[in-house]
Amino acid sequence: MDSNTKSRIENIIGSSPILVFMKGTKLMPQCGFSNNVVQILNALGISFETFDVLSDMEIREGIKEYSNWPTIPQVFVKGEFIGGSDILIEMYNSGELKEKLDIALAS
């Protein structure tokens, strides 16, 4: 990945405490996995921002390399990559996600 794309990704991640790279937007997810993440974060009452990877192919491919994770959506909390849809579902079901988000947002 070129340095410009990496810099853009870092700026996007830094723009919000909770950032989701996804297909579509939080108001109109364009895939079921992205919708799962939006529904989980909404259920927790968490404020978050999204970036629509369908609008930018460089970011869509670059984020996979940046996080070393092959699929989208990708969730970042305070700049840290947390995971995708399956991981968020597991963390939500165990209660770990709410705890992690509460701690991250309190600091």
N, C-alpha and C positions, 0 to 999 in steps of 0.2 A: 504494500500500500504506500502511496506517495505521502510525503509530509503534509501536503495541503489537506488531503482527505483525513489524515490522522488528526490534524489540528481542528478541522471542522467537527469531527466526532467528539473530541475532547470538549470543545465549546458547547456542543449540544448537550452532552452529559452534564456539564457544569451549570447549565441554565436552570436546572430544577433539582430539588433534593431527591425527588423520585421521578425518573424518566423512563419511559417505555418506548423502545424502538418496535414498531408494529406495522402491520398492513392495515392502512386506514387510519382513522382517528378515534379518540375515545368516544366521540358522539356517533361515529359510524365505522365500526370495525369491519374490515374486509375479509376476515377469515375467522374460523371458529376458535383457533388457539389464541388469537389476539383478543377476541371477545371474552374468552375465559379469564384472561388477565385483567381486563377492564372490569368485569363483573366482580372479581375477587377484591380488587382495590376499592371499588365502589361499596361493596358490602362492608368493608372495614372503615368506610368513611374517610379514606385517605385522599388528600389532595395530590394530584400527580399531573404531569405533562406527558405528551406523546410526540413522537416524530414518525411521520408516515414514510416508510421506506419505499413505497410504491412511487413516491414523487421524486426520488433521487437514487439512481442506480449506483452511483459511486458510494453513497452512504450504505445502501442496501448490501453491497458486497463487502465494503470496508468494515462494517460493524462485526461481521462474522470473523474476519481476521483479527480485528482489534480485541475481541473478547475470547477468541479461540473457541467459539461456540457456533455450530453449523446452521442453527435454525433461528427463526424469528417467530414470535416476539422475544425480546430481550429486555430484562428489567434491571435498572441500575438504581441503587440507593446510596446517596451521598458519594457518587462516583464509583461505587463498588458494584461489580457485576454480580447479581444474585442468581439469575437463571431464567429459564423460559417457562412456558405454560405448565408443563408437568411438575417442575420443581416448585412453582408457586402453589399449585394445587396441593401437593404434599405438605408444604410448609403451612398453608392455610389450615388444612385439616388437622394438623398436629398442634396448632396454636403458635408455632414458632414464628410465622410470618408477622403476626400482630405484635409479638414481643420485639422482634428485630426492628420493625418499623417504628414502634413507640420509642425505643432506645435511640435509634438514629435521628428521629425528628426532635427529640428532647435535647440533644446535644448541640 
